[in-house]
Each structure stands twice: as C-alpha cells, then as structure tokens.
Amino acid sequence: MSRKAGKLFDNNFKFIIAKASSPAVVHLINGLFPRNYPPNTIVEVRKPRELIKENPESGNLGEIFTDMVVILSSDGKKDTYLIEAQIKDDSEMVLRVFNYSVQIALENKSISADGSRLLIDMPAPAVVYLETSNTKDFLTIEVKFPGDKSVTYNVPAFKVLEHKVSELEHMALLLPFYILRIRKELEKQGTDSEKRKELAKELSGYVAEICEVLQRSKENSYITDVDVAMLQERMSNMHSRLYGGYKEFREDNMTIEQMYNKSVLKKIDDAEARAEARAEAKAELKAEKRISQVAKAMKTAGEAIDKIMNYTGLSRRKIAAL
C-alpha cells in the first residue's frame, strides 16, 4: 500500500472523529473500550499533536502525529482516550501508542499532597485496524524494572472488518471504512474485468447495507442527521479515490454521491464559516481595543504623535480622538 493511500484513510479517520456529533463519539468510545457513558456526556476532541522523534538509523529528527485524543467529562470526572487508526500490521505500533500516551499524560502531571511523588494519568488507548489484520486482540509491552519487577501495558486492537456491518450500528463512525473489504482483492495482480465486476457487485451490496445501518443508527439516536450526511460523504470520497479509476465501479460511485444530503452539509459548513467569522471579528475588536489603550497611555505620557503612530499603526486622526 502506498503512503498516499495510507494518508487517505488516516485523514478521513481524523476528519470523521473531529466533525462527528458528541453522541456519535460517545457511542464509539463505549464500543471500543467498552464503557457506558450516557449520550449527553460532554466531549472534547483534541487536534492531533505533533511530536518529534529521532530516526534510529539516520539520526535525523522527524515529525509524527498522534491520531485522536478524546476527553469525556461525566459526573465531575474527566477521562482521556487515545484512538489510533491503522491499516497495516506494525510490530512497533504499541511503542508509538505508549510514547504518545506518556506525552499526553505528562501534560497534566501533578505532585502528591506530601510532595514526594509525581503523578501522571495515562489515557486509555486503542488501535482501530481499518483493514484485515493478523494482529492479536491486544498489543502488549512488558516494561521491566530493577529488582525483577515488571508492568504489562496492554492496548486493545479493534478490527473493523472482523465484524458484520450490522454489528457496527452503535459504532457508526467506523462504517465508511467497511468499503475497504474488497480493496486487497481488487489490487491483486492479474485481476481482470470479470473479476472487477464481481467485486463491484459485492461492494455495491456492502454500500447499500452500510446506508441502511446508518439510518438505523440515526433512528436509535446513536448518530444525528448531520452525521449520516457526513459519513456518506466521506464514504463517497474514499470510494472515488480507491475505485474511481475502474470503469466497473463508476456507476456505484455515482449512486453513493447521490445518497448523501449535500444541503445538510452545506448548512453546517455555512454555520461554521459564520461562527469563525464572528470569532475573528471579536478577536480583531479586542486587539484594536488593546492597541487604543496603549496609544492612549503613550499620549498621556507625552510621547510624540509620530512615535505613537509608528508604534501602534493607528492614524493621526484616531490618536487625536483618544
């Protein structure tokens, strides 16, 4: 699999978690770990964090990004979860998760009441395998300490394609990735047009089932109308990128594009744009007020008008009016 293809899945996973409604994220957490948070739990989804690592072979520093950090607040308590999406098997995946978890935990380190201990609270991790995987159900690190002491660090692995589409109703945010079911078979060397037609028909069945399950998930309040439209749009995006180059799949791709409600997404995009514009206007007003206060203080201190203009960027007329 190319890095470009891996990036496609990674970006879509991050996009889905970041854009999803709070109930949808809560139900995903409940299914992955498992937990029993109520749908009205307060959800904070943090943007992926950039970490710096050293390449052991070249010694060069490089950038790595965590996937999604989700914080759920319920009954006065905050719980932190780290969700990593993965396509291919990687024996060092658990090391990366451990590293990310430590970095996240150190952000909120505290000191014990008597000052004798540093306390860190590790997030609960999980790796979501979006495609067929030979990884065991848990990724494990055994950390050994002096004195023959050791601690086992287990990370659960959730394999999307080991479940039926209907079994993912309460974890609907993972459903778009089910179209990966036929990807490896399609990319096998020697796959001819007749085989592609068979795979296109198989995929069409999965797509229809995914859309049915999305509707059931909405009816059961696991996700919202907007979630349905967003997930169908993401599925269309991946379908087009993965299978759009094959003529046998083009009709199916057009059908997917017609499924999702673009008007719903447009309303959300417009609302977000208006909210961003209001936030920017508010920030600009605050900055202008702060600059005016500085100019007024300089004017009161007897500073020259030209100096105030140069320092604050305000016009002579505005400074005179202060």
C-alpha positions, 0 to 999 in steps of 0.5 A: 500500500502506498503512503498516499493511500495510507494518508487517505484513510488516516485523514478521513479517520481524523476528519470523521472523529473531529466533525462527528456529533458528541453522541456519535463519539460517545457511542464509539468510545463505549464500543471500543473500550467498552464503557457506558457513558450516557449520550449527553456526556460532554466531549472534547476532541483534541487536534492531533499533536505533533511530536518529534522523534529521532530516526534510529538509523539516520539520526535525523529528527522527524515529525509524527502525529498522534491520531485522536485524543478524546476527553469525556467529562461525566459526573465531575470526572474527566477521562482521556482516550487515545484512538489510533487508526491503522491499516497495516500490521506494525510490530512497533505500533504499541511503542508509538501508542505508549510514547504518545500516551506518556506525552499526553499524560505528562501534560497534566502531571501533578505532585502528591499532597506530601510532595514526594511523588509525581503523578501522571494519568495515562489515557486509555488507548486503542488501535482501530485496524481499518483493514484485515489484520493478523494482529492479536486482540491486544498489543502488549509491552512488558516494561521491566524494572530493577529488582525483577519487577515488571508492568504489562501495558496492554492496548486493545486492537479493534478490527473493523472488518472482523465484524458484520456491518450490522454489528457496527450500528452503535459504532457508526463512525467506523462504517465508511471504512467497511468499503475497504473489504474488497480493496486487497482483492481488487489490487491483486495482480492479474485481476481482470474485468470479470473479476472487477465486476464481481467485486463491484457487485459485492461492494455495491451490496456492502454500500447499500447495507452500510446506508441502511445501518446508518439510518438505523443508527440515526433512528436509535439516536446513536448518530444525528442527521448531520452525521449520516450526511457526513459519513456518506460523504466521506464514504463517497470520497474514499470510494472515488479515490480507491475505485474511481479509476475502474470503469466497473465501479463508476456507476456505484460511485455515482449512486453513493454521491447521490445518497448523501444530503449535500444541503445538510452539509452545506448548512453546517459548513455555512454555520461554521464559516459564520461562527469563525467569522464572528470569532475573528471579528471579536478577536480583531475588536479586542486587539484594536481595543488593546492597541487604543489603550496603549496609544492612549497611555503613550499620549498621556505620557507625552510621547510624540504623535509620530512615535505613537503612530509608528508604534501602534499603526493607528492614524493621526486622526484616531490618536487625536480622538483618544 
